[in-house]
Amino acid sequence: MNISFMEKVMSFIHSFSKTADFESIVRPHMLRLYRVAYRLTGNSTDAEDLVQDVLVKLYPKERQLLAIETLGPWLAKVLYRTFLDQQRRNKRSPLHLVAKGANMDADILDFIASPQAGPEEGTEQKETHRRLQAAINSLNPDQRHLCLLYYVEGYTLAELEEILDTPLGTLKSRIHRSRDALRNFLNQGTISSE
């Protein structure tokens, strides 16, 4: 995450009078919010905008935030709902057709830091990342978001039940179907490359 982005958001928050309280409430959750936003949007600029939209929306509700017991999952739910709302608005917008022509499927696995590896390991790692990204991109958006929130971000099923407003049994079956779809995609790639 870009440090200057965090500084910009916090300076925006500081420009209001009761910022110290709001900042102390949301700061512990900022990095995770950004990571979830990045996984949903696929690029840093849109992720920063999404987090900023959520913070601007929540700023007047500071007192309500204090009453929330599990703030992290609740903030992720607000972020996810805001993301879905933006997606719906974008699909209705004539600019959606222009954006569709751009490369919106950024390879999010390319941004994961890794220890230095030799040329062989580096090539193998890039191929693995490429195959995983292709497998993730083969999922429908709901499956992709669920897998990223569950497997990558580590939200529990109980937290996802609240975040996505989906019954636990439905989540379990969706995760199972997503895992099967990923396995099938990856197995087809292995068979076809031999």
Secondary structure, DSSP 8 states (H G I E B T S, - for coil): --HHHHHHHHHHHHTSTTHHHHHHHHGGGHHHHHHHHHHHHSSHHHHHHHHHHHHHHHGGGHHHHHH-SSHHHHHHHHHHHHHHHHHHHHHHSTHHHHHHHS-----GGGGS------HHHHHHHHHHHHHHHHHHHHS-HHHHHHHIIIIIS---HHHHHHHHT--HHHHHHHHHHHHHHHHHHHHHHHHHH-
